[in-house]
Amino acid sequence: MADPNSRSGVRYADGAILRYADELHAPHDEALAAAAEAPERQGLPAIQVGPSEGRFLQLLLRLAGARRVVEVGTLAGYSAIWMARALPTGGVLYSIEVDPRHAEVARENLTRADLAARTEVRVGDAAEILPELAAEGPFDAVFLDADKARYPVYGAWAAENLRAGGLLIGDNVYLFGRLREDSDEARAMRRFHEQAAEAFDTACVPTPDGLLVGVRRTS
Ligand SMILES: C[S@@+](CC[C@H](N)C(=O)[O-])C[C@H]1O[C@@H](n2cnc3c(N)ncnc32)[C@H](O)[C@@H]1O
C-alpha cells in the first residue's frame, strides 16, 4: 500500500544528504556560523530555521525585490542575517522579539554581520509592536516565526500592511506535526492557513515543519 507520508516514493532525505545540500547551497560564513551557534553557546533555545530555509527566505526576498521587511521572532538573528542580506541599500528589516536577552544577542550577531544599518530589532510582544510598525509600511514581506497560536493575528496584520504582490511567509505551519489535532493552538494554525488562502495566492512548502508562502492578491 502507498505510504501516505511519502511523495513520489521518496520519504525524507537523510541527514548526510541534507548536510551536503546545506553546505553546497547555503554555506555559512563567519557571521552566519556565529549566529547559528549562538543559541547553544549562550543558553537560548536552538530553534532557528535551518540553513536551506534561511537561504530560501533570502532568495524569496530577492525575487520579490523586497526593501521593507518585517520578521516576527528574532531569537539570535540567524534568519534576520539571511533576509537582511537580500535587501538593497536603503532597505530595512524590522525584527520583533519579546525576550530582551534574545534581542541583545541578535543585535550582537547583526552587528558582527555588518547589518546594523539595515536592521532594527524591536523588543516587545509582536501583538503590540505590529500596530506601531504599521506607520512604516506598506511592506514587501512579512516572515512569521514566533508564538504559533497568534499566527492568525499576525497574518491579518500582514494582509493589511503588505503591498499588492507582497509576501507572507510563515514557518512551522504543520505545527510540529500537530496541525490536525483538536486543540486551540491547532485550530488557530488552521485558521491562519485558511485566512492566508483567502487573501493571498498560497503554497505550503513541505519543509520539515511546513513553510507557508503567500503572494498578496490585488483584490
Ligand atoms: C523560532 S524562534 C525565532 C527564530 C528566528 N526566526 C531564526 O530562525 O533565527 C521564536 C522567537 O520568537 C520569540 N517570541 C515568542 N513570542 C513572541 C511574541 N509574542 N512577540 C515577539 N516575539 C516572540 C521567542 O522569544 C523566540 O526568540
The ligand as an ORCA input file, in Angstrom:
! r2SCAN-3c Opt
* xyz 0 1
  C      11.626     30.141     16.493
  S      12.341     31.477     17.328
  C      12.800     32.560     16.002
  C      13.928     32.034     15.194
  C      14.481     33.014     14.178
  N      13.424     33.484     13.286
  C      15.554     32.337     13.358
  O      15.194     31.454     12.553
  O      16.742     32.649     13.531
  C      10.956     32.301     18.023
  C      11.270     33.602     18.745
  O      10.042     34.316     18.893
  C      10.048     34.968     20.146
  N       8.644     35.245     20.504
  C       7.736     34.378     21.039
  N       6.555     35.004     21.215
  C       6.712     36.277     20.775
  C       5.851     37.414     20.706
  N       4.588     37.360     21.125
  N       6.327     38.566     20.197
  C       7.636     38.636     19.748
  N       8.496     37.594     19.808
  C       8.041     36.429     20.312
  C      10.752     33.979     21.071
  O      11.265     34.637     22.215
  C      11.832     33.415     20.150
  O      13.034     34.137     20.281
*
